[in-house]
């Protein structure tokens, strides 16, 4: 497939294939129709031949080339698969579009330090699992690391110690670099309430902004209602990309948590006994 795509990536060769699609033609005729010199035309035909796109038939003093449909049909199928994949993941492009718009909007008002201090956010989910299962997702470091980052990010350090004064750490990386946040747990009442602060640090270790989180887990008929409140302080102008991404980012992270809880539930017996332990 790479050979085919590479061969067709040249405008002159594409034109040659278009001409051969109408009927087989000689080198001289192709050179005349494309405006190329005959040696150039021959080189292009050789490239197309190596990719399996054309075949040559010696007819007396003439060499006549014809296009092969099988490689083009294979390329068509591959392109159709790519289009279907793109359409199936259209929501991912929508996320980027919303994030870009949010950055532009925040940049327009981020004209001073502490420009977004006091801003609040709230998120809610109903998770089909007991509170104990959801609580464990937050306080077990390995489980927390499996979902506490948006797609394309890899968690490298992650902990919420469920006790007053406990550490709160999130570090993750992507292809562009590493990102670290640090803070402390203030309240931990198993399995229903967790309060913690966590500060997003810049490359030099200075605070970009601090998030104050209030997590409550309430038993409901369908499982557990999760409510997460967030208030931000210590906001710097450089925090614009982080602030702009809070709504979308936490939406994705809580989607990850929902899936993690479902996986955890499937690993338990109907009586609630954990079969993985």
C-alpha positions in Angstrom: 0.0 0.0 0.0 2.9 2.4 0.7 4.3 1.8 -2.8 0.9 2.6 -4.3 0.4 5.8 -2.3 3.9 7.0 -3.0 3.6 6.3 -6.7 0.3 8.2 -6.9 1.6 11.1 -4.8 3.2 12.7 -7.8 1.0 14.9 -10.0 2.5 13.8 -13.3 2.1 10.1 -12.4 -1.5 10.7 -11.3 -2.1 12.3 -14.7 -0.6 9.3 -16.4 -2.9 7.0 -14.5 -5.9 9.1 -15.5 -4.9 8.9 -19.1 -4.4 5.1 -18.9 -7.7 4.7 -17.2 -9.3 5.8 -20.6 -7.3 3.2 -22.6 -3.8 1.7 -23.0 -1.3 4.2 -24.5 2.3 4.3 -25.7 5.1 6.2 -24.1 5.2 8.7 -26.9 1.5 9.3 -26.7 1.6 9.8 -22.9 4.6 12.2 -23.2 2.7 14.2 -25.8 -0.5 14.4 -23.6 1.3 15.3 -20.4 3.8 17.7 -21.9 6.7 15.7 -20.5 9.8 14.6 -22.3 9.8 10.9 -23.2 12.6 10.0 -20.8 10.7 11.6 -17.9 7.6 9.8 -19.0 9.4 6.5 -19.0 10.8 7.0 -15.5 7.3 7.8 -14.2 5.9 4.6 -15.9 8.7 2.6 -14.3 7.7 3.8 -10.9 4.1 3.0 -11.5 5.1 -0.4 -12.8 7.1 -1.2 -9.6 4.0 -0.3 -7.6 2.0 -2.7 -9.7 -0.2 0.0 -11.1 0.6 -0.4 -14.8 1.8 -3.2 -17.1 3.7 -2.9 -20.3 3.1 -4.8 -23.6 5.7 -4.7 -26.4 3.8 -4.4 -29.7 6.4 -4.4 -32.4 8.4 -1.2 -32.1 6.0 0.3 -29.6 5.6 -0.3 -25.9 2.0 0.1 -24.7 1.1 0.6 -21.1 -2.2 -0.3 -19.4 -3.4 0.5 -15.9 -4.1 -2.3 -13.4 -7.3 -2.0 -11.4 -6.5 -4.3 -8.5 -4.1 -2.0 -6.7 -6.4 0.9 -7.2 -9.3 -1.1 -5.8 -7.2 -2.0 -2.8 -6.4 1.6 -2.3 -10.1 2.5 -2.6 -10.9 0.0 0.2 -8.2 1.4 2.5 -9.4 4.9 1.9 -12.9 3.9 2.6 -11.8 2.3 5.9 -10.0 5.5 6.8 -13.1 7.6 6.1 -15.2 5.3 8.2 -12.6 5.5 11.1 -12.6 9.3 10.9 -16.4 9.4 10.9 -16.5 7.0 13.9 -14.2 9.3 15.9 -15.8 12.6 14.9 -16.3 13.4 18.6 -12.6 13.5 19.1 -12.2 16.3 16.6 -15.1 18.1 18.3 -13.2 18.0 21.6 -10.3 19.7 20.0 -12.5 22.3 18.4 -14.2 23.1 21.7 -10.8 23.2 23.5 -9.4 25.6 20.9 -12.5 27.9 21.3 -12.2 27.8 25.1 -8.5 28.8 24.9 -9.4 31.8 22.7 -12.2 32.9 25.0 -10.0 32.6 28.2 -7.1 34.3 26.5 -9.3 37.3 25.8 -9.9 37.9 29.6 -6.7 36.6 31.1 -5.1 40.1 31.4 -3.8 39.9 35.0 -2.7 37.5 37.7 -5.5 35.8 39.6 -7.9 36.5 36.7 -9.9 33.3 37.3 -9.7 33.0 41.1 -12.9 31.9 42.7 -14.3 30.3 39.5 -16.2 27.1 40.3 -17.0 24.0 38.3 -19.3 21.0 39.2 -19.5 17.6 37.7 -21.9 14.7 38.4 -22.2 11.1 37.4 -24.3 8.1 38.5 -22.1 5.1 38.6 -23.6 1.6 38.5 -21.6 0.3 41.5 -21.6 0.5 45.3 -19.8 3.4 47.0 -17.0 1.2 48.2 -16.1 0.3 44.6 -16.1 3.9 43.5 -14.2 5.0 46.6 -11.5 2.5 45.9 -11.0 3.9 42.4 -10.0 7.2 44.0 -7.8 6.0 46.8 -6.0 3.0 45.3 -3.0 4.5 43.4 -2.9 1.9 40.7 -6.7 2.2 40.0 -6.5 6.0 40.1 -3.7 6.0 37.6 -5.7 3.9 35.2 -8.3 6.6 34.6 -7.1 10.0 36.0 -5.8 11.5 32.8 -7.4 12.5 29.4 -6.8 10.4 26.3 -3.3 10.5 24.9 -1.9 11.1 28.3 0.1 8.6 30.3 0.1 8.8 34.1 3.6 8.4 35.6 2.9 9.3 39.3 -0.5 9.3 40.9 -1.7 9.2 44.5 -4.5 10.4 46.8 -3.7 9.4 50.4 -7.1 9.1 52.1 -6.2 10.9 55.4 -5.9 14.5 56.5 -2.5 15.8 55.4 -2.1 12.9 52.9 -0.3 13.5 49.6 -2.2 14.4 46.4 0.0 14.0 43.3 -0.8 13.7 39.6 2.0 13.6 37.1 1.4 12.6 33.5 3.2 12.9 30.1 2.5 13.1 26.5 4.6 13.5 23.4 5.2 17.1 24.3 6.4 16.8 27.8 5.6 16.1 31.5 3.0 17.8 33.6 2.9 17.6 37.4 0.4 18.6 40.1 0.9 18.4 43.9 -1.2 19.1 46.9 -2.7 17.7 50.1 -5.8 15.8 51.3 -7.9 17.7 53.9 -10.8 15.5 54.5 -11.2 11.7 54.0 -14.4 10.0 55.3 -14.6 6.5 53.7 -16.5 5.8 51.5 -18.4 9.1 51.1 -16.3 12.3 51.2 -12.9 13.4 50.0 -11.5 17.0 50.0 -8.2 17.8 48.6 -6.2 20.6 47.0 -3.9 20.1 44.1 -1.7 22.8 42.4 -0.7 22.5 38.7 3.0 23.3 38.4 4.8 24.9 35.5 8.1 23.6 34.1 10.0 25.6 36.7 7.9 24.1 39.6 5.9 27.3 40.2 2.2 27.2 40.7 0.0 27.9 37.6 -3.2 27.5 39.6 -4.6 25.6 42.5 -7.7 23.4 42.4 -9.8 22.8 45.5 -11.8 19.6 45.1 -14.8 18.4 47.1 -15.9 14.8 46.2 -19.0 13.3 47.6 -20.3 9.8 47.0 -24.0 9.1 47.8 -25.9 5.8 47.6 -28.8 5.9 45.1 -31.0 3.2 43.7 -28.9 2.8 40.6 -25.6 2.7 42.4 -23.6 5.7 43.5 -24.1 9.4 42.7 -20.7 11.1 42.3 -20.6 14.9 42.8 -17.3 16.7 42.2 -16.9 20.4 43.0 -13.9 22.4 42.0 -12.9 25.9 42.9 -9.7 27.5 41.5 -7.3 30.0 43.1 -3.8 31.3 42.6 -4.5 31.6 38.9 -1.6 32.9 36.7 -2.0 34.3 33.2 0.0 31.3 32.0 -2.7 29.0 33.3 -5.0 29.8 30.3 -4.7 26.4 28.6 -5.3 24.5 31.8 -8.4 26.6 32.8 -9.7 26.3 29.3 -9.5 22.5 29.4 -11.1 21.9 32.8 -14.7 21.3 31.5 -13.7 19.1 28.6 -10.8 17.4 30.5 -12.8 16.4 33.5 -15.6 15.2 31.3 -13.2 12.8 29.6 -11.7 11.7 32.9 -15.0 10.9 34.5 -15.9 9.0 31.4 -12.8 7.0 32.0 -13.8 6.5 35.6 -17.3 5.3 34.6 -15.6 2.6 32.4 -13.2 1.7 35.1 -16.1 1.2 37.6 -17.9 -1.0 35.0 -14.8 -3.2 34.6 -14.5 -3.4 38.4 -18.1 -4.4 38.7 -17.8 -7.1 36.1 -15.0 -8.6 38.2 -17.3 -9.1 41.1 -19.8 -11.8 41.9 -23.5 -11.0 42.3 -23.0 -11.1 46.1 -20.4 -8.4 45.9 -17.4 -10.7 46.6 -14.4 -9.6 44.6 -13.4 -12.6 42.5 -10.1 -11.0 41.5 -8.8 -11.1 45.1 
